[in-house]
Amino acid sequence: AVFGVLYVHDTALYMRILDWMTGNPFPHPFIDWEWIPSAVQCWQRGLDVYIDNTCYEPIAHGRHSYSPLWLRMSFVPYSKAWLAPFGLSFAVLFFAALATLPPQRRPGAFWVTFLATFSSLTAFALERGNVDLIMLLLAIAGVNCWLGPQRLRLVGYGIFIMAGLLKFYPFVLLALALRERPRVFAGVCAATLAVLLAFGLTFHDELVRIGANIPSGSPFSYSFAAVNLPYGLVMIGVAAAKNLGDHNPFAFWSVLQSLAGRVELLLLTLAATV
C-alpha cells in the first residue's frame, strides 16, 4: 500500500527507493507480467517468440524462455489496463499466502523467513509482477493441501505437477512424496512420469529451443534463482579477499569459484530439506 501511494503521488521517490533496493528499475511496474500476454499475443499472430518477441515493448528482441503452456493461454488479457490489477493481485496474494504457512517457532528460522520475505529479490519479484509469484502461490497451495489428509495430499501433488509444467523447477516439491507409503509414492511417481512423457512428446521441439533461451549471468544482475545466494556469497568472498590485498586467497577462490558455488548450493538444498 505504501509503495502504491508513493508511485501515484511521488514517482521520483518511488524510483529512488527501488533503485536502492533492486537497482535500475523500469519506468513502470509489473513489466515481467507484461511479457506473458505479449508473448501470447505474438504467438497467436503466428510470430516465433522463441526468436524474437516483437510485441514486448520494455525490452527489445526478447526471447521466450518459459514453458510452452503459457503461449496457449489465449484467455490472458493483452492490455495495459490489466497490468496493474494483475500485478497488485499477485502482491496481495503473495502476503496472504505467506500467512497460511505454519508459524516459525524457533528464532533462527523466524529471522531467516523474515529476511527472505523482505529481501531485495522479493521486492524485485513483486515490483515486476514476476511469474515466480504464481509459482510460489501454487507451491504454498500445494503444501497446505499436502499437510491435510491423504486425498487432499494427492491434490497437492497435482498442484506441484501443474506448477512444474509451467516453470519446471517446482517439480522439486514432489520430493515430499518420499514421506508417503510405498504404494502412494509409486503412484505419484507413475503419474508424474506419464505427464512428463506426454508433455515432452507434445512440446519436444519447443522445449529444446527454451533451453537455449534460458538467461544466465551474475547473481547481482536482473535474474534471480536458487544459485544467486551461494554464488553471490562466493563472489563477495572473492571481492573481500581482493580488497584486503590478499592475492593468494583471491587467486584460489577465482579458480574454485564455480565449484564453491555448487558446494554451497548443495549445502543450502540439504539444509532446506532437514
Disulfide bonds with the S-S distance in Angstrom:
Cys42-Cys55 2.11
